[in-house]
Amino acid sequence: MGWIVAVIAAAAAVAAAVRAQNSARAERIAAARAELAERQAKAAEARTAALTDEIRQLARERIPAAALALSHPTAKVPGLREAAEVDGGSARLLTEAVQAARTAVVEERGRVDAAARAAMRGTSAKIQSLLNQSQQLLHELQHEYDDPRILQLDFRNELALRRTQATAVLCDAWPGLARQNSPLVEIVLGAQSRVAGYERIKVANHLRDERLALVARAAEPLAIALAEVLANATAYSHPDTDVQVTLQQSGGRGAFLVVDDAGIGMDGDALHRARALLAGPPEVLLTELGDPPQTGFAVVGRLVLQYGFNCHIEESPFGGMRTILRVPAHLLTVLEDDRSLSALAPKPVRTQATPAAPAPTEQETAPVPQPAGGEAPALPSRRRRAPRPAPARAASAPDLEQVPRTPEQAGASWAALQQGTLNGRSVAGPPPAPAPDDHDHPDDRDDQGDDQT
C-alpha cells in the first residue's frame, strides 16, 4: 500500500507543477497581451495626433498656400509634416484634399473673372461710345472757336478714350474702331498722339518704302499696342529724356517698330513676367494684374495673340528698356500712288552720299601768245585743267522734305496754316490770335500717370 500512496503523491506533485507552469505561462501571455494592447493604443494615439496635426496644417497652411501659388508660382506649398505617422491611405486623402481645393479655387476664380470681364466689357463699350461722341463734338468746336482750352479738352478726351479702349481689349472686346489700309508712319503718329508726354517721343523713319501700310483689320490693333508701349516708356523714364521710335523694314517685307527709353529698367523677375505677358498667354486673370491693375503689357499680349504681331522686350543701350514690335509681312501692304500721306508724317531718313568730283574727260586747248617778229606761231599745246567745282545747288522743296520734322515744327506749320485761313475769312477787325500747338500745354504732364508694367 505504501507504494500506491507514493505514486499518488508523486502524481499530485506533478499535477501541481503542471498547474503552476500553466498558470505562469498564462500570466506571461496575459502580460504580453496587455503590453501589446498598450503599445497598440499608444501607436493609435500617436497616429490620431499626427493625423489631427496634418488636418490642422491642411486647413491653416497647405490649402491657403496652394491658393496663393495660383497667383504667385514661386510660393511654396508645404507637404506632410509627419509622413511616417500617417498611413498611406490618409496621406493620399490629404493630398487629394489639396488638389480638390486648388481645382475649386481655379474654377471659382475663372467664374468671377469672367463675370468681371463681362461687366467691364459692357461698361467700356458705353463709355467708349460717349467718348467718341465727345471727340466728334470737340472737333466741331475747334473749327468754330479759337480757344486753346478746347485743344486741352480734346487731348484729355483722347487719353481717356485710350484707357477705355485698352480695358475693352483686355476683356476680349473688339477695339471699337475700323480703319482703312493705313500707312505705317501714320499709325505711329496716331499712337504718339494718345500718350501723355508725346512731345518727348522722337520718330525716325527708316522705311525703304514710304507708302508701306498695314491692312485695315490690323491698323487699329497695332496703334493700340504701340500706344501702350509708348505710354510705358514715357511713364517710367525721366521727363527730361527722349523716347526714340525707329521704323525699319526687314528683308522679308516685314516691319519693326523699335522703342527705346532711358528709364529705370526692370529687374529679372519683372522682365520675366513682362515677357510672359507680351508672349500672349491664352488667359490672363484680372486679379493677377496687381492693385491697381497694371494692364499695359497684358493688353499688348492680347493683341499679339489675336492679330499675329510679335513683341519682345530687352535692355536698351540707352540705359532703360527696348521694346520691339514686329509686324509680319502678311499684315503689310503698299498704298496706291493716289493716296496722299499725312503732312505730319516724318519722311524716310536716307544717307545722302557726297558726289565725288567727276574725272576730267575733256581736254581744252589754250592758245599760245604770238611771238614778236612775225614768226609763225607755235602749234597749240594741250593741257589738262582741273575740274570746276560743282556749284552749290539751292535746296529745293523735295530736299527740304527729306529733313525729318519734329512734332513741334509740324504743329507750328499746321497752326500757321489755320491762322492764315482764319485771316483770309475774317471780314473786319484784327486777326484772331495764333492757335497754339495742338497739345503743347504745360499741365499735360500731370496726365502722365500711366500704370503699365
Contacts in CASP RR format, 6 or more apart in sequence:
PFRMAT RR
TARGET T0000
AUTHOR 0000-0000-0000
METHOD contacts of the structure
MODEL  1
MGWIVAVIAAAAAVAAAVRAQNSARAERIAAARAELAERQAKAAEARTAA
LTDEIRQLARERIPAAALALSHPTAKVPGLREAAEVDGGSARLLTEAVQA
ARTAVVEERGRVDAAARAAMRGTSAKIQSLLNQSQQLLHELQHEYDDPRI
LQLDFRNELALRRTQATAVLCDAWPGLARQNSPLVEIVLGAQSRVAGYER
IKVANHLRDERLALVARAAEPLAIALAEVLANATAYSHPDTDVQVTLQQS
GGRGAFLVVDDAGIGMDGDALHRARALLAGPPEVLLTELGDPPQTGFAVV
GRLVLQYGFNCHIEESPFGGMRTILRVPAHLLTVLEDDRSLSALAPKPVR
TQATPAAPAPTEQETAPVPQPAGGEAPALPSRRRRAPRPAPARAASAPDL
EQVPRTPEQAGASWAALQQGTLNGRSVAGPPPAPAPDDHDHPDDRDDQGD
DQT
46 85 0 8 1.000
47 85 0 8 1.000
47 86 0 8 1.000
47 87 0 8 1.000
49 85 0 8 1.000
50 82 0 8 1.000
50 85 0 8 1.000
50 86 0 8 1.000
51 85 0 8 1.000
51 86 0 8 1.000
51 90 0 8 1.000
53 81 0 8 1.000
53 82 0 8 1.000
54 80 0 8 1.000
54 81 0 8 1.000
54 82 0 8 1.000
54 86 0 8 1.000
54 90 0 8 1.000
54 94 0 8 1.000
55 94 0 8 1.000
57 78 0 8 1.000
57 81 0 8 1.000
58 94 0 8 1.000
58 97 0 8 1.000
58 98 0 8 1.000
61 78 0 8 1.000
62 77 0 8 1.000
62 78 0 8 1.000
62 79 0 8 1.000
62 94 0 8 1.000
62 98 0 8 1.000
63 97 0 8 1.000
63 98 0 8 1.000
63 101 0 8 1.000
65 75 0 8 1.000
65 76 0 8 1.000
65 77 0 8 1.000
65 78 0 8 1.000
66 77 0 8 1.000
66 98 0 8 1.000
66 101 0 8 1.000
66 102 0 8 1.000
66 105 0 8 1.000
67 101 0 8 1.000
67 102 0 8 1.000
67 105 0 8 1.000
68 75 0 8 1.000
69 75 0 8 1.000
69 76 0 8 1.000
69 77 0 8 1.000
70 102 0 8 1.000
70 105 0 8 1.000
70 106 0 8 1.000
70 109 0 8 1.000
71 287 0 8 1.000
71 288 0 8 1.000
77 98 0 8 1.000
80 86 0 8 1.000
80 91 0 8 1.000
80 94 0 8 1.000
83 91 0 8 1.000
86 94 0 8 1.000
109 285 0 8 1.000
109 287 0 8 1.000
110 285 0 8 1.000
112 287 0 8 1.000
113 285 0 8 1.000
113 286 0 8 1.000
113 287 0 8 1.000
116 286 0 8 1.000
117 171 0 8 1.000
117 172 0 8 1.000
117 286 0 8 1.000
118 171 0 8 1.000
120 167 0 8 1.000
120 168 0 8 1.000
120 171 0 8 1.000
120 286 0 8 1.000
121 168 0 8 1.000
121 171 0 8 1.000
121 172 0 8 1.000
121 173 0 8 1.000
122 173 0 8 1.000
124 164 0 8 1.000
124 165 0 8 1.000
124 167 0 8 1.000
124 168 0 8 1.000
124 171 0 8 1.000
124 173 0 8 1.000
125 168 0 8 1.000
125 173 0 8 1.000
127 164 0 8 1.000
128 161 0 8 1.000
128 164 0 8 1.000
128 165 0 8 1.000
128 168 0 8 1.000
128 176 0 8 1.000
131 157 0 8 1.000
131 160 0 8 1.000
131 161 0 8 1.000
131 164 0 8 1.000
132 161 0 8 1.000
134 157 0 8 1.000
135 154 0 8 1.000
135 157 0 8 1.000
135 158 0 8 1.000
135 161 0 8 1.000
138 150 0 8 1.000
138 153 0 8 1.000
138 154 0 8 1.000
138 157 0 8 1.000
139 154 0 8 1.000
141 150 0 8 1.000
142 150 0 8 1.000
142 151 0 8 1.000
142 154 0 8 1.000
146 422 0 8 1.000
146 432 0 8 1.000
146 433 0 8 1.000
146 435 0 8 1.000
148 435 0 8 1.000
148 436 0 8 1.000
148 441 0 8 1.000
151 435 0 8 1.000
151 436 0 8 1.000
151 438 0 8 1.000
151 439 0 8 1.000
151 441 0 8 1.000
152 439 0 8 1.000
152 441 0 8 1.000
152 443 0 8 1.000
152 444 0 8 1.000
154 438 0 8 1.000
155 438 0 8 1.000
155 439 0 8 1.000
155 441 0 8 1.000
155 444 0 8 1.000
156 447 0 8 1.000
158 193 0 8 1.000
158 194 0 8 1.000
159 194 0 8 1.000
159 196 0 8 1.000
159 447 0 8 1.000
161 194 0 8 1.000
162 194 0 8 1.000
162 195 0 8 1.000
162 224 0 8 1.000
162 227 0 8 1.000
162 231 0 8 1.000
165 175 0 8 1.000
165 176 0 8 1.000
165 177 0 8 1.000
165 224 0 8 1.000
166 224 0 8 1.000
166 228 0 8 1.000
166 295 0 8 1.000
166 296 0 8 1.000
166 299 0 8 1.000
167 295 0 8 1.000
168 174 0 8 1.000
168 175 0 8 1.000
168 176 0 8 1.000
169 175 0 8 1.000
169 221 0 8 1.000
169 224 0 8 1.000
169 299 0 8 1.000
169 302 0 8 1.000
169 303 0 8 1.000
170 284 0 8 1.000
170 286 0 8 1.000
170 295 0 8 1.000
170 298 0 8 1.000
170 299 0 8 1.000
170 302 0 8 1.000
172 302 0 8 1.000
175 220 0 8 1.000
175 221 0 8 1.000
175 224 0 8 1.000
176 220 0 8 1.000
177 220 0 8 1.000
178 216 0 8 1.000
178 220 0 8 1.000
179 216 0 8 1.000
179 219 0 8 1.000
179 220 0 8 1.000
180 216 0 8 1.000
180 219 0 8 1.000
181 213 0 8 1.000
181 214 0 8 1.000
181 215 0 8 1.000
181 216 0 8 1.000
181 219 0 8 1.000
181 333 0 8 1.000
181 335 0 8 1.000
182 213 0 8 1.000
182 214 0 8 1.000
182 216 0 8 1.000
182 219 0 8 1.000
183 211 0 8 1.000
183 212 0 8 1.000
183 213 0 8 1.000
183 335 0 8 1.000
183 341 0 8 1.000
183 342 0 8 1.000
183 345 0 8 1.000
184 207 0 8 1.000
184 212 0 8 1.000
184 213 0 8 1.000
184 214 0 8 1.000
184 247 0 8 1.000
184 255 0 8 1.000
184 327 0 8 1.000
184 332 0 8 1.000
185 203 0 8 1.000
185 205 0 8 1.000
185 207 0 8 1.000
185 210 0 8 1.000
185 247 0 8 1.000
185 341 0 8 1.000
185 342 0 8 1.000
185 345 0 8 1.000
185 346 0 8 1.000
186 341 0 8 1.000
186 342 0 8 1.000
186 345 0 8 1.000
187 214 0 8 1.000
187 219 0 8 1.000
187 222 0 8 1.000
187 223 0 8 1.000
187 226 0 8 1.000
188 203 0 8 1.000
188 226 0 8 1.000
188 245 0 8 1.000
188 247 0 8 1.000
188 257 0 8 1.000
189 203 0 8 1.000
189 342 0 8 1.000
189 344 0 8 1.000
189 345 0 8 1.000
190 223 0 8 1.000
190 227 0 8 1.000
191 223 0 8 1.000
191 224 0 8 1.000
191 226 0 8 1.000
191 227 0 8 1.000
191 230 0 8 1.000
192 198 0 8 1.000
192 201 0 8 1.000
192 203 0 8 1.000
192 227 0 8 1.000
192 230 0 8 1.000
192 245 0 8 1.000
192 407 0 8 1.000
193 439 0 8 1.000
194 223 0 8 1.000
194 227 0 8 1.000
194 231 0 8 1.000
195 201 0 8 1.000
195 227 0 8 1.000
195 230 0 8 1.000
195 231 0 8 1.000
195 234 0 8 1.000
195 450 0 8 1.000
196 231 0 8 1.000
196 234 0 8 1.000
196 444 0 8 1.000
196 445 0 8 1.000
196 447 0 8 1.000
196 448 0 8 1.000
196 449 0 8 1.000
196 450 0 8 1.000
197 234 0 8 1.000
197 239 0 8 1.000
197 444 0 8 1.000
197 445 0 8 1.000
197 448 0 8 1.000
198 234 0 8 1.000
198 407 0 8 1.000
198 439 0 8 1.000
199 407 0 8 1.000
199 408 0 8 1.000
199 439 0 8 1.000
199 440 0 8 1.000
200 234 0 8 1.000
200 239 0 8 1.000
200 241 0 8 1.000
200 242 0 8 1.000
200 243 0 8 1.000
201 230 0 8 1.000
201 234 0 8 1.000
201 242 0 8 1.000
201 243 0 8 1.000
201 245 0 8 1.000
201 407 0 8 1.000
202 242 0 8 1.000
202 243 0 8 1.000
202 244 0 8 1.000
202 245 0 8 1.000
202 406 0 8 1.000
203 245 0 8 1.000
203 246 0 8 1.000
203 247 0 8 1.000
203 346 0 8 1.000
203 404 0 8 1.000
204 244 0 8 1.000
204 245 0 8 1.000
204 246 0 8 1.000
204 247 0 8 1.000
204 346 0 8 1.000
204 349 0 8 1.000
204 404 0 8 1.000
205 247 0 8 1.000
205 345 0 8 1.000
205 346 0 8 1.000
205 347 0 8 1.000
205 348 0 8 1.000
205 349 0 8 1.000
205 404 0 8 1.000
206 246 0 8 1.000
206 247 0 8 1.000
206 248 0 8 1.000
206 249 0 8 1.000
206 348 0 8 1.000
206 349 0 8 1.000
207 247 0 8 1.000
207 248 0 8 1.000
207 249 0 8 1.000
207 255 0 8 1.000
207 348 0 8 1.000
208 249 0 8 1.000
208 348 0 8 1.000
209 249 0 8 1.000
209 334 0 8 1.000
210 341 0 8 1.000
210 347 0 8 1.000
210 348 0 8 1.000
211 334 0 8 1.000
211 335 0 8 1.000
211 337 0 8 1.000
211 339 0 8 1.000
211 341 0 8 1.000
212 249 0 8 1.000
212 255 0 8 1.000
212 332 0 8 1.000
212 334 0 8 1.000
213 219 0 8 1.000
213 332 0 8 1.000
213 333 0 8 1.000
213 334 0 8 1.000
213 335 0 8 1.000
214 222 0 8 1.000
214 327 0 8 1.000
214 331 0 8 1.000
214 332 0 8 1.000
214 333 0 8 1.000
215 331 0 8 1.000
215 332 0 8 1.000
215 333 0 8 1.000
217 307 0 8 1.000
218 307 0 8 1.000
218 309 0 8 1.000
218 327 0 8 1.000
218 331 0 8 1.000
221 303 0 8 1.000
221 306 0 8 1.000
221 307 0 8 1.000
221 309 0 8 1.000
222 303 0 8 1.000
222 307 0 8 1.000
222 309 0 8 1.000
222 325 0 8 1.000
222 327 0 8 1.000
224 299 0 8 1.000
224 303 0 8 1.000
225 299 0 8 1.000
225 300 0 8 1.000
225 301 0 8 1.000
225 303 0 8 1.000
225 304 0 8 1.000
225 309 0 8 1.000
225 311 0 8 1.000
225 325 0 8 1.000
226 257 0 8 1.000
226 259 0 8 1.000
226 325 0 8 1.000
228 296 0 8 1.000
228 297 0 8 1.000
228 299 0 8 1.000
228 300 0 8 1.000
228 452 0 8 1.000
229 259 0 8 1.000
229 300 0 8 1.000
229 311 0 8 1.000
229 323 0 8 1.000
229 325 0 8 1.000
230 243 0 8 1.000
230 245 0 8 1.000
230 259 0 8 1.000
231 296 0 8 1.000
231 450 0 8 1.000
231 452 0 8 1.000
232 296 0 8 1.000
232 297 0 8 1.000
232 323 0 8 1.000
232 450 0 8 1.000
232 452 0 8 1.000
232 453 0 8 1.000
233 243 0 8 1.000
233 259 0 8 1.000
233 260 0 8 1.000
233 261 0 8 1.000
233 263 0 8 1.000
233 321 0 8 1.000
233 323 0 8 1.000
234 243 0 8 1.000
234 261 0 8 1.000
234 448 0 8 1.000
234 450 0 8 1.000
235 448 0 8 1.000
235 449 0 8 1.000
235 450 0 8 1.000
235 451 0 8 1.000
235 452 0 8 1.000
236 261 0 8 1.000
236 263 0 8 1.000
236 264 0 8 1.000
236 265 0 8 1.000
236 321 0 8 1.000
236 453 0 8 1.000
237 243 0 8 1.000
237 261 0 8 1.000
237 262 0 8 1.000
237 263 0 8 1.000
237 264 0 8 1.000
237 320 0 8 1.000
238 262 0 8 1.000
238 263 0 8 1.000
239 445 0 8 1.000
239 448 0 8 1.000
241 261 0 8 1.000
241 262 0 8 1.000
241 263 0 8 1.000
242 262 0 8 1.000
243 259 0 8 1.000
243 260 0 8 1.000
243 261 0 8 1.000
244 258 0 8 1.000
244 259 0 8 1.000
244 260 0 8 1.000
244 261 0 8 1.000
244 318 0 8 1.000
245 257 0 8 1.000
245 258 0 8 1.000
245 259 0 8 1.000
246 256 0 8 1.000
246 257 0 8 1.000
246 258 0 8 1.000
246 260 0 8 1.000
247 255 0 8 1.000
247 256 0 8 1.000
247 257 0 8 1.000
248 255 0 8 1.000
248 256 0 8 1.000
248 258 0 8 1.000
249 255 0 8 1.000
249 256 0 8 1.000
250 256 0 8 1.000
250 326 0 8 1.000
252 329 0 8 1.000
253 329 0 8 1.000
253 332 0 8 1.000
254 326 0 8 1.000
254 327 0 8 1.000
254 328 0 8 1.000
254 329 0 8 1.000
254 332 0 8 1.000
255 326 0 8 1.000
255 327 0 8 1.000
255 332 0 8 1.000
256 324 0 8 1.000
256 325 0 8 1.000
256 326 0 8 1.000
256 327 0 8 1.000
257 324 0 8 1.000
257 325 0 8 1.000
257 326 0 8 1.000
257 327 0 8 1.000
258 322 0 8 1.000
258 323 0 8 1.000
258 324 0 8 1.000
258 325 0 8 1.000
259 322 0 8 1.000
259 323 0 8 1.000
259 324 0 8 1.000
259 325 0 8 1.000
260 316 0 8 1.000
260 317 0 8 1.000
260 318 0 8 1.000
260 320 0 8 1.000
260 321 0 8 1.000
260 322 0 8 1.000
261 316 0 8 1.000
261 318 0 8 1.000
261 320 0 8 1.000
261 321 0 8 1.000
262 316 0 8 1.000
262 318 0 8 1.000
262 319 0 8 1.000
262 320 0 8 1.000
263 319 0 8 1.000
263 320 0 8 1.000
263 321 0 8 1.000
264 320 0 8 1.000
265 315 0 8 1.000
265 319 0 8 1.000
265 320 0 8 1.000
265 321 0 8 1.000
266 274 0 8 1.000
266 321 0 8 1.000
266 453 0 8 1.000
270 453 0 8 1.000
271 313 0 8 1.000
274 297 0 8 1.000
274 313 0 8 1.000
274 453 0 8 1.000
275 312 0 8 1.000
275 313 0 8 1.000
277 284 0 8 1.000
277 297 0 8 1.000
277 298 0 8 1.000
277 300 0 8 1.000
277 301 0 8 1.000
278 297 0 8 1.000
278 300 0 8 1.000
278 301 0 8 1.000
278 304 0 8 1.000
278 311 0 8 1.000
278 312 0 8 1.000
278 313 0 8 1.000
279 301 0 8 1.000
279 304 0 8 1.000
280 301 0 8 1.000
280 302 0 8 1.000
280 304 0 8 1.000
280 305 0 8 1.000
281 301 0 8 1.000
281 305 0 8 1.000
282 305 0 8 1.000
284 298 0 8 1.000
284 302 0 8 1.000
286 293 0 8 1.000
289 295 0 8 1.000
289 298 0 8 1.000
292 451 0 8 1.000
293 451 0 8 1.000
294 451 0 8 1.000
294 452 0 8 1.000
294 453 0 8 1.000
295 451 0 8 1.000
295 452 0 8 1.000
296 451 0 8 1.000
296 452 0 8 1.000
296 453 0 8 1.000
297 452 0 8 1.000
297 453 0 8 1.000
300 311 0 8 1.000
301 311 0 8 1.000
303 309 0 8 1.000
304 310 0 8 1.000
304 311 0 8 1.000
307 331 0 8 1.000
308 328 0 8 1.000
308 331 0 8 1.000
309 325 0 8 1.000
309 326 0 8 1.000
309 327 0 8 1.000
309 328 0 8 1.000
309 331 0 8 1.000
310 324 0 8 1.000
310 325 0 8 1.000
310 326 0 8 1.000
310 328 0 8 1.000
311 323 0 8 1.000
311 324 0 8 1.000
311 325 0 8 1.000
311 326 0 8 1.000
312 323 0 8 1.000
312 324 0 8 1.000
312 326 0 8 1.000
313 321 0 8 1.000
313 322 0 8 1.000
313 323 0 8 1.000
313 324 0 8 1.000
314 321 0 8 1.000
314 322 0 8 1.000
314 324 0 8 1.000
315 321 0 8 1.000
315 322 0 8 1.000
316 322 0 8 1.000
343 410 0 8 1.000
343 413 0 8 1.000
343 414 0 8 1.000
344 405 0 8 1.000
344 407 0 8 1.000
344 410 0 8 1.000
344 411 0 8 1.000
344 414 0 8 1.000
346 404 0 8 1.000
346 405 0 8 1.000
347 401 0 8 1.000
347 402 0 8 1.000
347 403 0 8 1.000
347 404 0 8 1.000
349 402 0 8 1.000
349 404 0 8 1.000
350 402 0 8 1.000
352 402 0 8 1.000
355 390 0 8 1.000
357 387 0 8 1.000
357 389 0 8 1.000
357 390 0 8 1.000
358 387 0 8 1.000
359 387 0 8 1.000
360 384 0 8 1.000
360 385 0 8 1.000
360 386 0 8 1.000
360 387 0 8 1.000
363 382 0 8 1.000
363 383 0 8 1.000
363 384 0 8 1.000
364 382 0 8 1.000
364 383 0 8 1.000
364 385 0 8 1.000
365 380 0 8 1.000
365 381 0 8 1.000
365 382 0 8 1.000
366 380 0 8 1.000
366 381 0 8 1.000
366 383 0 8 1.000
367 380 0 8 1.000
368 377 0 8 1.000
368 378 0 8 1.000
368 380 0 8 1.000
368 381 0 8 1.000
370 377 0 8 1.000
371 377 0 8 1.000
371 378 0 8 1.000
405 413 0 8 1.000
408 437 0 8 1.000
408 440 0 8 1.000
411 437 0 8 1.000
411 438 0 8 1.000
412 437 0 8 1.000
414 438 0 8 1.000
415 434 0 8 1.000
415 435 0 8 1.000
415 436 0 8 1.000
415 437 0 8 1.000
415 438 0 8 1.000
416 434 0 8 1.000
418 435 0 8 1.000
419 431 0 8 1.000
419 432 0 8 1.000
419 434 0 8 1.000
419 435 0 8 1.000
422 431 0 8 1.000
422 432 0 8 1.000
423 431 0 8 1.000
423 432 0 8 1.000
426 432 0 8 1.000
END
